[in-house]
């Protein structure tokens, strides 16, 4: 089941934060937002930006499965490596990677 409402997301983040023995102020500082903003996220008044959500995931060590999203973990180490590179790249780097992969795909198709 997928839960995507603000209150559920906020409560889940709050529960995970408390299990990690972090105070709101500590987590807020680590992700670079105000304690007041984190409070609004945890009470379901605001949603975290995607960037802040990923920072929280890294700090609190949670996954999308904690929010009801089932993930099919890749058994292919190459696909997993590509995903890690993609998620950690800047917008400019991601664009370059896409262009390189598209070029490689064209070369591969020509050689078939």
C-alpha positions in Angstrom: 0.0 0.0 0.0 1.3 3.5 -0.9 0.8 6.3 1.6 1.4 9.7 0.1 -0.5 12.2 2.2 1.4 14.9 4.1 0.4 13.7 7.6 1.5 10.1 7.0 4.8 11.2 5.5 5.4 13.7 8.4 4.6 11.2 11.1 6.7 8.5 9.5 9.7 10.9 9.3 9.1 11.9 13.0 8.9 8.3 14.1 12.1 7.3 12.3 13.9 10.4 13.6 12.9 9.6 17.2 14.1 6.0 16.8 17.4 7.4 15.6 17.6 9.4 18.9 17.8 12.7 17.1 16.1 15.9 18.2 14.3 18.0 15.7 16.9 20.7 15.9 19.7 18.2 15.2 18.1 16.7 12.1 17.1 20.2 10.8 20.7 21.4 11.2 22.1 18.3 9.4 19.8 18.8 6.4 20.1 22.5 6.3 16.6 23.7 7.2 15.1 25.4 10.1 13.7 23.5 13.1 10.3 25.3 12.5 10.3 24.0 8.9 11.0 20.4 10.0 8.3 20.8 12.6 5.8 21.7 9.8 6.9 18.7 7.8 6.5 16.3 10.8 3.0 17.7 11.6 1.9 17.3 8.0 1.6 21.0 7.2 4.4 20.9 4.6 6.1 18.3 2.4 9.8 18.1 2.3 11.5 19.0 -1.0 12.8 16.0 -2.8 16.4 17.1 -2.1 15.6 17.4 1.7 13.8 14.1 1.6 16.9 12.4 0.2 19.1 14.1 2.8 16.7 12.8 5.5 16.8 9.3 4.0 20.6 9.3 4.1 20.9 10.7 7.6 18.1 8.5 9.1 18.8 5.5 6.9 15.2 5.0 5.7 13.9 3.8 2.4 10.8 4.4 0.3 9.5 1.1 1.6 9.0 2.8 4.9 6.5 5.0 3.1 4.6 2.1 1.5 6.6 2.1 -1.8 7.6 -1.3 -2.8 11.0 -1.4 -4.5 12.3 -4.1 -6.7 15.9 -4.2 -5.8 18.1 -4.7 -8.8 20.0 -7.9 -8.8 22.0 -6.5 -11.6 25.0 -4.7 -10.1 25.5 -2.6 -13.2 22.0 -1.1 -13.1 22.4 -0.5 -9.4 25.7 1.3 -10.0 24.1 3.4 -12.8 21.3 4.4 -10.4 23.7 5.5 -7.7 25.7 7.6 -10.2 22.5 9.2 -11.5 21.1 10.1 -8.0 24.4 11.6 -6.8 25.1 13.6 -10.0 24.4 17.3 -10.6 22.0 18.4 -13.2 24.8 19.1 -15.6 26.5 15.7 -15.0 23.1 13.9 -15.4 22.6 15.6 -18.8 26.1 14.6 -19.9 25.5 11.0 -18.8 22.2 10.8 -20.7 23.8 12.1 -23.8 26.7 9.6 -23.6 24.3 6.7 -23.0 22.1 7.8 -25.9 25.2 7.9 -28.1 26.3 4.5 -26.9 22.9 3.0 -27.6 23.0 4.4 -31.2 26.4 2.8 -31.7 25.2 -0.5 -30.3 22.2 -0.5 -32.6 24.3 0.2 -35.6 26.6 -2.7 -34.8 23.8 -5.2 -34.6 
